[in-house]
């Protein structure tokens, strides 16, 4: 849950709203973003 919250904060801060919307429903994409952004 903490990783998901951190991901949401980063995406909101960077105004990546499309990524935020996709990550909310696509687990594989969410995992890719977590890895790309170094969030664990």
PASE-624834 format. One line per 5 residues: number of its first residue (from 0); their letters; for each residue x, y, z of C-alpha. Coordinates in nm, 3 decimals, padded with zeros to 5 digits, always signed. Layout:
! residues N
NUM = A = X Y Z | ...
***
This chain:
! residues 40
0 = XXXXX = +00.000 +00.000 +00.000 | +00.283 +00.242 +00.078 | +00.437 +00.183 -00.266 | +00.105 +00.251 -00.434 | +00.063 +00.575 -00.237
5 = XXXXX = +00.416 +00.679 -00.330 | +00.348 +00.604 -00.695 | +00.028 +00.808 -00.686 | +00.211 +01.104 -00.527 | +00.483 +01.099 -00.794
10 = XXXXX = +00.237 +01.072 -01.081 | +00.021 +01.353 -00.942 | +00.322 +01.577 -00.876 | +00.443 +01.524 -01.232 | +00.088 +01.572 -01.368
15 = XXXXX = +00.097 +01.228 -01.533 | -00.278 +01.184 -01.508 | -00.305 +00.935 -01.795 | -00.044 +00.714 -01.630 | -00.227 +00.744 -01.299
20 = XXXXX = -00.556 +00.638 -01.457 | -00.396 +00.344 -01.639 | -00.203 +00.231 -01.332 | -00.524 +00.219 -01.131 | -00.664 -00.056 -01.352
25 = XXXXX = -00.359 -00.225 -01.510 | -00.146 -00.418 -01.259 | +00.135 -00.493 -01.505 | +00.165 -00.126 -01.603 | +00.155 -00.025 -01.236
30 = XXXXX = +00.442 -00.265 -01.162 | +00.642 -00.127 -01.456 | +00.598 +00.229 -01.327 | +00.701 +00.123 -00.976 | +01.019 -00.033 -01.115
35 = XXXXX = +01.094 +00.254 -01.354 | +01.056 +00.510 -01.075 | +01.250 +00.302 -00.821 | +00.957 +00.267 -00.581 | +00.936 -00.051 -00.373
***
